[in-house]
Amino acid sequence: MNIIEIRDNVFLLNTLHTSYLYFLRRNLATKLYIHDLTIDECQYYMGHEIDSRRVLRSDFSDEDMLYSIYKKLLNDPLSDICLL
Protein backbone atom coordinates (compact mmCIF):
# COMPACT_ATOMS: atom_id res chain seq x y z
CA MET A 1 0.00 0.00 0.00
CA ASN A 2 1.48 3.32 -1.00
CA ILE A 3 1.08 6.70 0.65
CA ILE A 4 -1.72 7.81 -1.71
CA GLU A 5 -3.81 4.72 -0.94
CA ILE A 6 -3.28 5.25 2.79
CA ARG A 7 -4.30 8.92 2.46
CA ASP A 8 -7.42 7.95 0.49
CA ASN A 9 -8.38 5.31 3.06
CA VAL A 10 -7.94 7.77 5.94
CA PHE A 11 -10.07 10.33 4.09
CA LEU A 12 -12.78 7.72 3.48
CA LEU A 13 -12.79 6.64 7.14
CA ASN A 14 -12.99 10.25 8.34
CA THR A 15 -15.86 10.92 5.93
CA LEU A 16 -17.77 7.84 7.08
CA HIS A 17 -17.11 8.67 10.73
CA THR A 18 -18.32 12.25 10.28
CA SER A 19 -21.43 11.11 8.40
CA TYR A 20 -22.23 8.54 11.07
CA LEU A 21 -21.88 11.09 13.88
CA TYR A 22 -24.07 13.54 11.98
CA PHE A 23 -26.71 10.83 11.55
CA LEU A 24 -26.62 10.00 15.29
CA ARG A 25 -26.97 13.67 16.29
CA ARG A 26 -29.89 14.18 13.89
CA ASN A 27 -31.52 11.00 15.14
CA LEU A 28 -31.21 12.12 18.77
CA ALA A 29 -32.55 15.59 17.96
CA THR A 30 -35.56 14.08 16.18
CA LYS A 31 -36.18 11.71 19.06
CA LEU A 32 -36.05 14.55 21.59
CA TYR A 33 -38.42 16.64 19.50
CA ILE A 34 -40.87 13.72 19.22
CA HIS A 35 -40.90 13.52 23.03
CA ASP A 36 -42.10 17.15 23.17
CA LEU A 37 -38.85 18.76 24.21
CA THR A 38 -38.72 22.36 23.08
CA ILE A 39 -36.00 23.51 20.71
CA ASP A 40 -34.26 25.17 23.68
CA GLU A 41 -34.39 21.95 25.71
CA CYS A 42 -33.04 19.96 22.76
CA GLN A 43 -30.17 22.38 22.31
CA TYR A 44 -29.35 22.24 26.02
CA TYR A 45 -29.53 18.44 26.16
CA MET A 46 -27.25 18.07 23.15
CA GLY A 47 -24.74 20.61 24.47
CA HIS A 48 -25.38 23.17 21.75
CA GLU A 49 -25.48 26.91 22.15
CA ILE A 50 -29.03 27.97 22.97
CA ASP A 51 -30.30 30.29 20.25
CA SER A 52 -33.27 31.63 22.17
CA ARG A 53 -33.28 35.05 23.73
CA ARG A 54 -35.91 33.92 26.22
CA VAL A 55 -33.86 31.15 27.81
CA LEU A 56 -30.25 31.15 28.96
CA ARG A 57 -28.11 28.10 29.59
CA SER A 58 -27.98 29.08 33.27
CA ASP A 59 -31.78 28.77 33.42
CA PHE A 60 -31.33 25.02 33.10
CA SER A 61 -29.75 24.91 36.54
CA ASP A 62 -33.31 25.19 37.83
CA GLU A 63 -34.38 21.77 39.14
CA ASP A 64 -37.92 22.16 37.82
CA MET A 65 -36.69 22.68 34.26
CA LEU A 66 -34.38 19.68 34.47
CA TYR A 67 -37.09 17.53 36.01
CA SER A 68 -39.44 18.50 33.18
CA ILE A 69 -36.88 17.25 30.64
CA TYR A 70 -36.36 14.08 32.67
CA LYS A 71 -40.09 13.31 32.77
CA LYS A 72 -40.41 13.81 29.01
CA LEU A 73 -37.51 11.44 28.38
CA LEU A 74 -39.02 8.74 30.60
CA ASN A 75 -41.81 8.25 28.05
CA ASP A 76 -39.29 6.63 25.73
CA PRO A 77 -39.12 2.81 25.87
CA LEU A 78 -35.35 3.18 25.47
CA SER A 79 -35.11 5.76 28.26
CA ASP A 80 -32.19 3.96 29.92
CA ILE A 81 -30.11 4.60 26.82
CA CYS A 82 -31.41 8.13 26.28
CA LEU A 83 -30.68 9.26 29.85
CA LEU A 84 -27.00 8.29 29.83
C-alpha angles and dihedrals in degrees: 000000000000129000094263092054090048091049091049092049092049090049091050092049092048091049093050091046092050092047091049093050090048090051092050093049092048090047092052092047091051091047092051091048091050088055089058098256111154120240089256092052091048091051091049094047092050093047095246127142109271109241097195122104090204097060130045126199088245089060088071090068085078108105093218092057092048092046090052090056091046093053092049091051092050090068089071116095087218093050093132089063095040094052096054 
